[in-house]
Amino acid sequence: MKTFLLAFIPLLVAIDPFGTLPLFVGLTEGYDQKEKKHLALQAVTTAFIVGVLFGAAGHYVFNLLGITGADFRIAGGLLLLIFSIGEVFGRTEKDTNGGTRDAFLGVVPLGIPLVAGPATITTLLILHDSYPFLIVVAALAANLALSYLTFFYSDRIIHTVGEATSKVTAKIVAIFLAAIGIMMIRKGLEAILVR
């Protein structure tokens, strides 16, 4: 149990399900409840697959391709920045047939890089060096289950804190996404320059 907690807690800090909730609410504003549940499942499933793959083979892939953690951080930051610019200059609207134009919002940016971002990937790589693979996977699964429940009940949570909070969050989330993207790029560049 102690080993599990030692793997669970760093991942909880890296994934930060409660910190990601306002971003989930802002990005899924205008989606109905069924679509939000689908996007939440898509996000945590994507994060789990990416997490397991990176936990199992991340070091080998990075070494093989010559990719550093800083490179990965910059790439994730650029993806967030590009997405946030699209959100600032025009939200994803509904199609007339009832679907959504962005059916994979749960994959990018929710699954990657918000849930399974550079911090999560880096944490998984470090944990993989210190703990058994199955313990790390169990800790990842527990954190993602917590994220899913947080996203699943996002409407209730927002209802509790108020509709106005949801509207304000939806309006400013794109700016925060841009800021997070820039921060990830900056940290990646700092890591490269310090070497």
N, C-alpha and C positions, 0 to 999 in steps of 0.2 A: 504493500500500500504506500509506503514511504517513497519507493522508487517511482511509482505511478504519479504521486503528487509532485515529485521533483521534475517530472516531465510535463505534467499538466499545467502547473503554474506559469512557467515561462511562455508556454503556448497561449495561455489565457491572456497574458499581457500582450503578446504579439498579435493575436487575432482580434482582441478587444471587441467582443460582440456588442457590448452596450455603447461603445464609442462609434461603432459602425451603424447602429440603428438609425440615427438621424439621416445618414447618407442613404440607407435603404429606403426610408420613408420619402425623402426628397426625390430619389430617382424613380420610385414607383408611384409617384403622385399621379392620379388620373387612371391608374389601372384598377380593375375590379378585384374583389377578394380572391377569386379563383386564380386570376393571373398573378397576383402577389404571392400566393402560396406556391404556384408553379415556379416563379422566379426565385423564391427562397430555397426551394428544393434544388433547383438548377445551380444556385450559387454554392450551397454547401456540398453538393455532389461534385461539382467542378473542383472546389477547394480540396476535397478529400482525395480525388484522383491525382491532382497535381501534388498534393502533400505526400502521398504514398510513393509516387514516382520519384519525387525529389529526395525523399528519405532513403529510398532504396538505391537510387543511381545518380543522385545529384552531383556528388563529388566526381564520379567518373565522367559524366557528361560535361561538366564544367571544365575539367582538366583536358578532356579530349578536344573540346572546341576552343579552349583557351579563354573561357569566360570567367570573369571574377564576380564576386558578390556586388562590387561597385557597378560593373557593367549591367548586371541584372536590375539593380536599383534604378539606374538611369533609364533603362528600357521601360520598366514599370511606371516611372514618373512621366515619361513621354506619352505613354498610352493614356494615363489619367488626364494629362494636360490636353491632349487632342480631344478626348471625350468631353471634358468640361467645356472646351471652347464651343463644341457642337451644342451643348446644353444651353450655354449662355445666349447663343445666337438663334436658337430655335429648339423648342422641346420636341420630344418624340410624340407625334400625334397618333391618334387612333386611325386605323383604316376604316373605310366605310363598311366593310364586311364584318366588322366587329373584332378583327385581330389587331395585333400591334405590329408596327413597322419593325420594331426591334425585339424579336422573339427571343434573342439570346442575350438580353440585358443581364440575365443571371450569370452568364459565363464571363462576359466583359462589360462593365468593370466590377460587378458585384463579386463574382467568384474569384477572378483575377483582375486587378491586383488588390482589391479591397480586403477580401477575407484571406486569400492565399497570396499575400503580397511579399515583398522582399524581406520584411521582418519575420514573417512566418516561415518562409523558405530558409532563411539564414538560421533561425532557431531550430528548425527541423534538422538541418545539416549538423549543427553543433550537438543536438541531443542524440543524433544517430551515432556520433562518435563516443557518447558516454553511456548510453542505455541500450538494452535489447530492442531490436526492431519492433517486436510485438507490443512492448510497453509504450513506445513512441506512437505507434499506430493507434493504440487504445486511447492515449491521451489526446491525440488529434481528433479521433472520433467523438470523444466526450465533449471537447471544446466546440466542435462543429454542431453537435446535437444542441448545445446551449445556444449557439448562434441561430440555428434553425428555429428553435422555440421563441427566441427573441424576435426574429423576423415574422414568424407565423402569427404571433400575438401583437404585432406592431400596431395594428389598428386599435386594439384595446388599450395598449400602452399610451398611444397618442390621444385616444378618447379620454383617458384618465388625466393626462396633462393638458388637454384642450386642443380644439380644432385649429385655433389661431396659431399654435405652436407648429402644427403640421404645415400650414400655409407659409409661415415665415421660413421654416426649414426648407421647403420646396423652392423658395425664391433664392435663398443664399447658398444652397448646397453646391451649385456649380462653381461658385467662387471658391468655396472651401476645397472642392476637388482640384481646382487649378492650383491652389496654394499647396495642397498635399503633393501634387505632381511636381511642382517646383522644388519643394523640400526634398523629395526623393532624389531628384536630379542633383540638387546641391550636395546632398550627403554622398551620393555616388562620386561626384567630382572631387569632393574633399578627400574621400578615401583614395582616389587615384593620385591626387596631388601630394598627399602626405607620404605615399610610398617612396 
